[in-house]
């Protein structure tokens, strides 16, 4: 099973967002053990911005965090034609979500894991919340 992990799940764990930490951490644990987890390439620049500019984490902290993520996850990138498709995809009003979707298509994942399923209501790749994904994983185990 392959899954693209949305930025909000990663931030839940990195920032230890109390109300979401436990479920999101379980998603990452699944990617460590038996799910092929992917992070969209562009997510790293967004994560850096949030961590460095909004959360005031130093560059070394960000590098260490990214190295830890890269140990667990594969990276889903977009070619120029795929990026053009994402930029012009009328099913998405938010470019970042469209790029997440395009990245999911590019690496042929089974699911996008996100807390914001509505952002992916027109996605070709099914979007699941962490709770939904964990139920699915446990059913298949």
VMD Tcl script that draws the C-alpha trace (Angstrom):
set ca {
  {0.00 0.00 0.00}
  {1.24 3.46 -0.94}
  {0.12 6.75 0.62}
  {0.96 10.41 0.15}
  {1.06 12.18 3.51}
  {-0.28 15.73 3.50}
  {1.59 18.52 5.25}
  {-0.99 18.87 8.03}
  {-0.26 15.31 9.22}
  {3.48 15.98 9.27}
  {3.04 19.24 11.16}
  {0.81 17.52 13.73}
  {3.75 15.30 14.64}
  {6.62 17.76 14.21}
  {4.87 20.42 16.30}
  {3.21 17.89 18.63}
  {-0.24 19.36 18.04}
  {-1.98 17.81 21.00}
  {-5.43 17.20 19.55}
  {-4.04 15.46 16.44}
  {-0.62 14.17 17.51}
  {-1.53 10.59 18.44}
  {-3.38 9.68 15.23}
  {-0.89 11.46 13.00}
  {2.03 9.77 14.76}
  {0.37 6.41 14.09}
  {0.26 7.29 10.38}
  {4.01 7.94 10.39}
  {4.56 4.72 12.35}
  {2.68 2.84 9.61}
  {5.04 4.37 7.05}
  {8.02 3.24 9.09}
  {6.81 -0.34 9.23}
  {4.63 -1.43 6.30}
  {3.11 1.40 4.24}
  {5.12 3.01 1.44}
  {4.85 6.65 2.48}
  {5.46 9.62 0.22}
  {5.84 13.34 0.79}
  {5.40 15.76 -2.10}
  {8.65 17.51 -2.97}
  {7.12 20.96 -2.64}
  {6.01 20.12 0.91}
  {9.58 20.58 2.14}
  {9.65 24.28 1.22}
  {6.24 24.78 2.83}
  {7.38 22.92 5.94}
  {10.53 25.03 6.10}
  {8.50 28.23 5.88}
  {6.12 27.13 8.64}
  {8.84 25.81 10.93}
  {11.38 28.58 10.38}
  {9.23 31.66 9.89}
  {6.09 30.88 11.88}
  {7.42 28.57 14.59}
  {10.87 30.21 14.85}
  {12.82 26.96 14.54}
  {16.43 27.43 13.45}
  {17.77 26.10 10.16}
  {19.60 23.23 11.83}
  {16.37 22.06 13.46}
  {14.68 22.12 10.05}
  {17.53 20.18 8.42}
  {17.45 17.52 11.13}
  {13.67 17.24 10.83}
  {13.89 16.89 7.05}
  {16.62 14.26 7.29}
  {14.42 12.26 9.66}
  {11.49 12.54 7.23}
  {13.69 11.50 4.31}
  {14.76 8.41 6.23}
  {11.11 7.28 6.41}
  {9.44 8.69 3.30}
  {10.01 8.63 -0.43}
  {9.63 11.91 -2.31}
  {6.96 12.52 -4.95}
  {7.96 15.17 -7.45}
  {6.30 16.71 -10.47}
  {7.66 17.03 -13.97}
  {7.00 20.25 -15.85}
  {3.99 18.76 -17.71}
  {2.59 17.43 -14.41}
  {3.06 20.83 -12.78}
  {1.31 22.51 -15.71}
  {-1.58 20.08 -15.20}
  {-1.70 20.86 -11.47}
  {-1.58 24.62 -12.07}
  {-4.49 24.39 -14.49}
  {-6.61 21.76 -12.72}
  {-9.98 23.44 -12.29}
  {-11.04 20.87 -9.67}
  {-8.80 22.59 -7.12}
  {-9.03 26.19 -5.98}
  {-5.82 25.88 -3.93}
  {-2.58 25.37 -5.86}
  {-0.88 23.54 -2.99}
  {-3.69 20.99 -2.83}
  {-3.59 20.58 -6.60}
  {0.15 19.97 -6.41}
  {-0.38 17.40 -3.64}
  {-2.92 15.68 -5.88}
  {-0.56 15.82 -8.87}
  {2.23 14.36 -6.74}
  {-0.06 11.55 -5.61}
  {-0.87 10.77 -9.24}
  {2.80 10.98 -10.26}
  {3.87 8.32 -7.78}
  {0.72 6.23 -8.21}
  {-0.27 6.10 -4.54}
  {-3.41 4.42 -3.30}
  {-4.43 7.19 -0.88}
  {-3.80 10.77 0.19}
  {-3.80 11.02 3.98}
  {-5.03 14.40 5.19}
  {-7.12 16.00 7.89}
  {-8.72 18.21 5.22}
  {-10.60 15.71 3.05}
  {-12.80 18.45 1.59}
  {-9.72 19.92 -0.09}
  {-9.55 16.69 -2.13}
  {-13.24 16.10 -2.82}
  {-12.58 16.03 -6.59}
  {-9.37 14.03 -6.32}
  {-8.81 10.99 -8.51}
  {-6.82 9.51 -5.61}
  {-9.03 8.79 -2.59}
  {-8.35 11.08 0.35}
  {-8.68 9.61 3.83}
  {-8.44 11.08 7.28}
  {-5.90 9.50 9.63}
  {-8.71 7.65 11.47}
  {-10.11 6.27 8.21}
  {-6.70 5.18 7.01}
  {-5.85 3.50 10.32}
  {-9.12 1.55 10.21}
  {-8.36 0.45 6.65}
  {-4.82 -0.60 7.51}
  {-5.98 -2.64 10.48}
  {-8.69 -4.34 8.39}
  {-6.07 -5.41 5.85}
  {-3.54 -6.56 8.46}
}
mol new
graphics top color blue
foreach p $ca { graphics top sphere $p radius 0.5 }
foreach p [lrange $ca 0 end-1] q [lrange $ca 1 end] { graphics top cylinder $p $q radius 0.2 }
display resetview
